[in-house]
């Protein structure tokens, strides 16, 4: 996941959120003290989906796969009422590049090497069954040093995401089911992370029932069959990505080294010694993990939180999740829609 802070920082970029707000979207609903900003729901779905063109919300929901279409479809409809795909896609690109330049400088040491190796890694990737990867591929490279590196990293990120969707859908799972199984796979309580995907309590209850009937979970935990299935999904995802490792060959370690040691050479604040997870963007990843007690427990949360004051962070995605026993309200809806309340007072 060495590319995640480079590619995924676009969703937490103040420059992106300022640009989206100027286009008519709501501003970022909250930020960490470090300045890392959480995304507005409609802006997130519309901007990320824009790489596929001005497609309906149903297509965006299908490509993203793990989000509740009841939230995605109206959010994308709202987005297209404000802006066209080309305009917000360009805002997304410019905002991502601007944050990287602000943090790293215009040409950090190792940039050319990283760009060359990322291009090598993506050169042989096929677009079949990979909608978000294919959409990014159609855009080409932005044409500036930082922008090209970011786009190549984003291509790899979306390729793996598309591959993962193919793996879990081929395993016969629904989005709610794989979300719940993934929580257990990560060692999280049920209904923590998955709730950031806008599923209702009723939908999650139905999914838990289905998983129990399939003998994949019991009493809120994996059965041996459930753990094996979830592990097989990860293995199937990795198998689809072997082409990336084959393309890099012996250069794989060099690429990881450039990405994970770049912060030290760029002179970024706090980059004083090597760490296993130190990256070019400690302000996105490390500070997110260091500041898990934040007032807003739901990513893209426009509503006021309930009684919960604690949260746990999934640092790779930069997402904030409610801790067990927490009541809160999340809203993915566009500003013109009413917010759906999702309350989960118990630990399940």
Helices and strands as residue ranges (DSSP letters): H 4-7, G 8-12, H 14-22, H 41-49, G 50-52, H 57-64, H 69-82, H 85-104, H 111-122, H 131-139, H 145-170, H 175-185, G 193-197, H 201-213, E 217-218, E 221-222, H 224-240, H 242-248, G 249-251, H 252-266, H 286-290, E 311-314, E 319-322
